[in-house]
Amino acid sequence: MQKRLKNTISGLLLLILGTFSSCESDLHLQLKEGGGQLVLFAFPTADSTLSLHLSRSVNHSSLDDFERIYDGYLALYRNGARVDSFAWPYQETWAHRTGLPVREGDVWTIRGGDSKGQRISATTTIPQAVAIEGLDSIGRGSKNGDPFIQYELIFTDPPEIDNYYQLLIFGETRDSLDHLLNRQTLNYAKTDEVFYIRDQEGSLLGGIDFLGSFSDYLIQGQSHRLQIGIPSVYLSNPKPGEKQVIRLCLLSLSPDYYHYLRSRVVAEYNYDLPVVDPIKIYSNTTGGLGLVGGMSIASDSLVLIGSDYE
């Protein structure tokens, strides 16, 4: 039985949730036999704290998910200039580097190594955020018997370049003092055809959910009204003295992160098939495994106010 590296994506969540909301996910990476390769993950996000992971892969028979590095280091370069370097804090899964502004358009290179002479590096560019220009309710529908309210999220795809996106929706319940009572990721109906355009995923994947990710293949350089369905249960009246906030986050993804995300979904989909060729999880690192991928975030929200809310 193959064993995969599984590192929680807590660093990325902190970046997104520090500004907007919360979700849960995992990092999965198929390992080559033998282990011992350096593993690097980083998700520099515009206007967020930079978080990084460094470890060493393990062989498939190991009971551990990864091997900690006790003699490692990382060096960070922004637009070709070194802006930080530090010994890897082996007791941590993620290192959070404050005071390093991440801006749209920046080119980040992460380089790491250990005392054995192993080296790993990867580069990514932080994409420009694409603003949400409007959010309109256009009717009702249902999927698998579950009713939803249909919305159109309006944005304009930048021309002349390939753009990659992911739409995440979160729900927050807050009291009259704006204290957070509950937070969750919302599953929504992906009714727009951009969600199901096959890229390089193969011919067996019609209708697969790519976690809200899509490219601008059909809409390049155009204004688009992205159709989604938010389940009605999330849009019911809040309890007295509470409000419900539905946050829609349109992530602009670097090509590296987009291809990593899609390949991971394909690999997990194929685990359930009886016969399938091995799927390679996308990686943009040199000298090891992992992913360094940039992103930026635009957001809009719906707010429902309960009775007696002040």
Secondary structure, 3 states (H helix, E strand, C coil): CCCEEEEECHHHHHHHHCCCCCCCCEEEEECCCCCCCEEEEECCECCCCEEEEEEECCCCCCCCCCECCCCEEEEEEECCEEEEEEECCCCCCCEEECCCCCCCCCEEEEEEEECCCCEEEEEEECCCCCCCCEEEEEEEEEECCEEEEEEEEEEECCCCCCCEEEEEEEEEEEECCCCEEEEEECCCECCCHHHHCCCCCCCCCCCCCCCCEEECCCCCCCEEEEEEEEEHHHHCCCCCCEEEEEEEEEEEECHHHHHHHHHHHHHHHHCCCCCCCCCCCCCCCECEEEEECCEEEEEEEEEEECCCCC
